[in-house]
Every structure is written in structure tokens, then in C-alpha cells.
């Protein structure tokens, strides 16, 4: 087993989020991406989720570098947690590094190991030669990576689509994929998000066409909410506003930040005299304004949400407004988005969503694009990533439809070690991998038990019952005192609590009389009495905290 | 204002769920439907939501009867809460009453006031003459209501679609609508769920066609999950299974119950020798089996979910299975459904969903059907119900497109009193209306404060800190004792808690020394010290319960 290369996903398979992939050759490794994921509904109180990086932390000295494919949160968001522990070069394109940089501040990290890469550059780190290949995606400056190793070439598609008319005119480098394909590719790691969708993903340009038609001869003020990282879309908005003689104002912190970074780095070509400050909008009639804002996912605190519920201090919507929700709801956000659409409609504004117009397209390749990539790259093995199980499965079905053997397509789990060479490929091992929950300053300290308790508290609240007993364990000196939160409306539950107190008093006195005065029996009795009585009366099971204090 | 009739929604407008509408003429009222709604995500621990019925309870003696349009939970689920307080006749069709009846048991209510109605029957209750008109919906025996009052005719569409090829061959009674239309209709209350969808809703029969093609020549065992109340679909499944020589087994309590009720009442025509017990399935090869089950919404405890995660005691899925998810996710359930689809795919089973085949159609009329209803009924006024604001708005746009004045379409809020006669219509008043939360035995006792506390507890958990002080308020006799749940992992937080205890001790002793020994300052101080320290250390804000016991 001399010439083996290993592919080890630490995050990003069986899920959409927290992408992190390791390539290992002998004793050296590189890391591709380091992202975050939103918490699941059951992860109460959790801020976000990052990959379990302990495998890397235990092999610090073997890690040579990090390569970033593009600047989305699910690919860059956990980089500071990685860099806190492992100080290696970080390679990425200009805009990608531009979007990572602000994240370092909170962690007091420097960017001195950041290495700016231009598309087409080849970087050598140990046994890995990494070339950045241009692909299209819903953010500029995205890349696929072609990684030449002594065991063969591995291509990582990045997040991609084939856009024949990209806004920045930078078409996916089909030639480069073809060239690698001609020379032989061992494995293709491949974005499987939309593998289950037939046909081709539409060009970002189509959103521009819709926007053009909305802006044309529209007497209304127009607001457009979209992802702050979709610089292509923001670019189109600016260009079309200019074309239709509208000024553009930008609202929402992340939108303002990203417009700033993109303009400064040359990724947003701002037409002259188009951007105005939000405070200037009253100087223009509605038909001269386009307002870009955050909130396309119905986020409760975003600009658009506040406008929808008439809580924005600068903008009040009415029937002289047209609002474009330029996005699809991310799974789980449907109800939030719906709530905002209802509220927007109620203001009198005309509301345009992806349900009634082509105001959003995906950034991920559909079935035919994936097949085309397979044909271009001609990999021996295929490893679908960036997908739930159903997406990886659909990707494998596509490969099979082109004649691939099922066994040459690997549906990995996070932590699987796929060992490859020209003759064979197999899962050889597994390493630690999983979810690390970030809660405030806590990294991974909130686990199953804490979440289970939060879940119980969320359902029925808490009830604390305290009794002070004498040191000789013969008398109650104070209490029982019962405090509840989230269980019943305290002001209207006096009787219930008084009865509970008298039941506890009785039960404790009985135990004290009979000499069963260990803390455990006292606490258990108190819990049992309360549980039974409260369930009988209310049908609820609050978390009961029985406390004995001895004086 | 002699001859006015009033329409008062108590639930069902600006929401999909808990339908309840009141018609009042002078001092007499009838009620249409009495449904429940699922709790929103922020209603932690709530079982379900019913309409605030206090307006009815305060006017008990004026309520003449309840009329039920069909047997879905959002139309019948809160009836027991109504009947507990108001004992009046309940009119409904056979199957509708059949689905309501089991609900009475838990409430120890009798069905002696149930009045079975046949489509076409006219019931007189006070000044109201109510005729049941056949409509199609995703449950058999649904009805629209034509209510003749001295002020004019009001038609309530029920939940409906126009299905030209209904499974039970009982076509919507277009003639009856036309007849009322010819004679003059004052107002149409109209199902607006799909008003924003273009065209016509497909026939339920189309699902049968898909199912037919899946069953034909399929060597797999086939499982189909669908809504337990969709008797039409279950009927098609039985008929097609019989056609393709398959036996049918039924799993899941609600599915078994509904199949039983529907068969008994003559709404499910069971082919001979088709139904088998679930325990018999091992006697048949896969290609001879169709299994109907619950779980099409990804419900965590449903049969299909347990199978997906290999936790069903009777059925283990593999690549000789085909699973049909015959439903669309109800908004809010997308992630649950997705989770189940991923798990099902992982078992090796072939998974068919509404994303890749026509295995589900809606039960609600789309835009063209609504327009047709408007043409048939020719109402003077239109009142969209059964819809969020955006749906009601879309319904109004449809009416406007047919030449209605905007002011003749009323987008009501729950509690609005719309007063109508032949000359005018206006919102004349509002009555109490809203959400009553059901939590265990509690009806409406959980309100804003309890939910806010549950939300706080869910985020960061709870911390109780108890100190026993002497009656002379000069010394701490016991404690501080600190107990936490859902805040930090207790076993790994000893230092944090010990430091917290010493900070509290210091702070309390300081106050005792200086004589500031009121309970309020002591508790406030304890809360403040803990809050500051814990936020500093953890970035979290647990709910802090400071407790002083005096001995």
C-alpha cells in the first residue's frame, strides 16, 4: 500500500453545511474548507455547529495547509476555530479571503498566513500540487481544486454550476477540466446538492431579466431582499438600477459589509452616481429608488422583516412599493419566510417571490451539468459531497446511468477514510468526526444531557421545591417553598401551589417522623409527590428540582 | 338596519387552521365548524391551539346549532371544547360525524345532539335555512353550505375543489350552486388556500394513475404513507392492490381507525380478500404486498418514521421495497419529512415523493376553480377564508380580475363582525377572538409570560441559587447551594459553580454586614452577581432563580 491517497470528510456529507475535507498522503495532509452549519431545531440555544476537528488537532504537525473553495459560511465559517489550534497557510481567491478576514478579529487571529491565489495558480504543499480551477456559483471567485498527488489526481468540484452567461463573464474553465480528464483523474469529489433535479440549473442572468422587467416602467419604489453574499445578483441590481435611472440604497449590516468588501476588492462594479445613503431616500420619488436589503430568509431581526411588521425606523411600506424576495427558503425557514410574505402583503406592497416569478436560481449544478462534469473529468471514482443522503444517492444514480459501477461511487459518512490508488478504492478506516455545538463561548461543552434538559424545560418549565430541615433531622425549619417558571401562570395558580406545599410538608414530616432522613429519600419523596399531584391536576410534567437544606 | 346578517370568523382567517365561523341574525346564531390548529414553533410545550370561543360562551342562549362542513381536524378538532359549554344540535354528514364521534369520549360527552345530514337536506334553525351542497375535497362527504337568512343567502364553500373525476364518483353539485346564483346570493365565503395557484387543481384520480403504474409489474413490496383521513386515496390503494393481486396491510393507529370507521359507514369499498393483518405479511412475497401507513409528514413516532430508522418491530426495509410518500410537507414539516426521506433512501428502498412523481394532489381549488365558483354563485360580496393573508389577498385579486370592486371583497380578521344586507356591507364591530392554547389539561392558562419563560429556559436552561440566613439577618446558616439544568454540563463545570458560590457568599455577607437585608436586595444582588459572572465566563444567560430562606 505504498501509493495511496486518502479522502476523509470531517463535515459536509449527509448534510448540507460545515464542509471540511481532508486529503492525506502518507504523513501529510491538506484541508479543504472549514465551514459552519445552522443548528437543528432540537439543538435548543445553540448558536451554530462546526465540524469535530479533533482528528486534525491530534495530527497538527501533519497538516500542511488549508484551501478554501469559496466564501460561503458553510465553507469558511469555522476557519477561526481551526486556526486557533493549527497555524498553517490558508489559500483562497481574493474575494474568498476578503470574506474570511473580518471573522478573524473576534478570535484575535492575524491573517499573516493568508495566501492569495489567482485562478490557474498551482500551489505545492508537501506531496500535493493544488490548482485552482474557475467554476460558477452564487458567489464570485469560486473554485474547484485539482489536487495532484503521487497516487493520482483528485478533483474537488467546489460548489458549482455551469453558467453559460455568468454575470462576471467568467465562465467555468471547461478546458482545464477536460485537460485533467485527458490526463487521467483518480477521483472526483462532487457537489451533489441538486443531483436530484433534472436538466440544467438556469443562469443567474435569468434573474437579471426578471429584475429588468420589474424595474421597467414601474412607478413603485422597489425593494429587493437577497443573500448578502450573492454579489452577482447585487451587481445586476446595481447595473439595472442605473439603466432605469434609479438610485440604490443598501440596508442591513451584512449587505452593507459585503457590498463594501466586494467593491473594494473589485468584484462589484458600481455604476457612477448610483449608490446613495439610506438617509437620502426621501429626496427621491419612489420610481427613482431601488433598495437592497437583508431578510430574504425571513430572519426575525433583518431589515425586511422589520419593514414588513412596520418596525423599521426609516422605511414604511405601502401600496407604492414592490418587494422582491430574491431567494428560495432554505429548508426549515419556510414558516419564517411565509410569515414575512403575509406581513408584506398586508402593508399593501406588491410582493414578488420565487413562487410567482423567476427571481431566484440555484447556485448548484443539476443532473445534466453533473453528467457533463463526469464526461469532462472522466474520473475513475466518484465521491459525492455537499449533500444529504438522498442527494448523494441521486448523484450515484446519475453516475450509474452513465455506465459507472455502483461500487466506484462512494457515499461516505463523515469520518470515513477512503483509501484510493489506481487499482482499488475502499473505506480503510474511520476517524473521529461529528458535530461540535457552539453556545456562547462554549465549544462543544453542550452535549446530549444539557440539550435533553433544555428540551424538557422548553416543554413544561421548571419547579423548584426547597425545604430547610434541622440538623438533627427532626423538624422542618423553613419551607417548603415552591418556585415555578414556564409551568403555570403563577398569579392564577395559588391554589395549586398551596396544595402542593401542603402535600410536600405532609410527606416530609412523615419521613422525618419515621427516621428516613437521608437526603436521597427526602428528595425522591418530594419529587414523587409533586410529580404525581401536578400531573393529575395539570397533565404536565415540569422538571422538578427538589432541594433539601440542612441547618 | 333591520335586515342585517353578520359574518363573524372566530378562527380560520389569516391562518390555515382552527376554522370557526359564526353567522348571526338579530339575536340568533349558528356556528360553522370548530377546528384546531398545530402550535407555532414558538409555542413551546403546547399540544394544540383552538379558537377563543368566549364570544359564544357569553352568548350561549343565542347559539342555535353547529354545522360541520367536513371531517378534517382543522374543522372538527375543537368541537368537544365547544360542546362542553354549549349543548346544541350538531349537523354533519355521515362520515363527518363518524370522525367526530371518537373525540367525545375523552370529554365524557354524548352524541345525542348529533344530527346526521344527507347532502341536499335543508335544516331550519331559527331564521337560518341551511342546505348541504356536495363539494369535492381530500376527504369524502364534504359539503358547502347555503344559508338562507331573511337578509339574503350566504354560501360557505367548505374546503373544496372541482374534481371532474372524483374517486367516489360524487361530483360537486354545480347545478345547486348555479341555482342559488340565479336566485341571488348575498355573500360567498370562500376557501382561499390555493387562490395563489394558477390553473386547476388536478383530480385525485391522477394519484391513482401514478399508483397504478408503480404497482404494475413491480417486483418490490410497496409501502404507501398518506394522510389517514384521505379515504379517497386509501380507496384507490385498495382497488389498485386488488387489480394487481396484492394484499393490503394497514399500519398506524389513525390509519387503522379511519379505515375501520370509513368501511363501517360505507365510505370505503373494500375488495374481497384484500385486507390482511400486519402479522400475516410474512406469508406473502414482496410483489404481493401493499402496506398503507402513517408518517407522510415525517412525524417522529409514526410507523414510516420508525421503519426508516429501523426501529419498527415488524417491518425492516431493504432494496426490495418501494416507499411512496403520498403527500406534500405541510409548511413547517419540511425538515422532518426530509429527514425521513434520507433515512428511507439509506435503507436501500426506492423512494417516491411528490418531488419526483405525481403521488399527491391538493384538496383545495386553484385560481380557475375559484373564478368558476364566483361565476356560478354570482355573489354580491366575497369573504375569503381558510387562508393566510397572502391567500386571501390572492383571492381578492381573482375577484377583481373578474370585475368585482375591491371594496366588495372583505379580508376579515378573526373577531371582525361583517354586517351585510342587500344595500351595504361593512365591518360594524369586533368581538373577542384569538388563540387558546391547550397544554395538558390546561385550556388557555399558558399565555405570553409562561411561553416567554419556556423560551428562555430552552435557550440557556435554569440556575437556582439558595441561601439560608438567620432570622436576625446576621449570618448565612446554609448555602449558597447552586443547582443548574440545561445550562452547562454539570460534571465538567465544578470550578465554574464553585467560583459562583464564593462570589455569591461574598456578596450576601457584605449585604448582611451592612444591614441591607430585605429579601428584594438580597435576591437582586444574588441574581446580578451570578448573571455578570456567568455571562463573562460562558457567554450565556441562564434563567436565574435566587431564593432566600430564613430560619
Interface residues (C-beta under 8 A of the other chain):
Chain A: X14 X40 X41 X44 X45 X196 X331 X332 X334 X335 X338 X341 X342 X343 X345 X346 X351 X355 X356 X388 X389 X390 X393 X439 X440 X441 X442 X445 X446 X447 X449 X450 X451 X453 X454 X455 X456 X457 X458 X459 X460 X461 X462 X464 X466 X468 X477 X478 X479 X481 X483 X485 X486 X487 X488 X489 X492 X493 X537 X538 X539 X540 X543 X545 X547 X549 X550 X551
Chain B: X14 X40 X41 X44 X45 X196 X331 X332 X334 X335 X338 X341 X342 X343 X345 X346 X351 X355 X356 X388 X389 X390 X393 X439 X440 X441 X442 X445 X446 X447 X449 X450 X451 X453 X454 X455 X456 X457 X458 X459 X460 X461 X462 X464 X466 X468 X477 X478 X479 X481 X483 X485 X486 X487 X488 X489 X492 X493 X537 X538 X539 X540 X543 X545 X547 X549 X550 X551
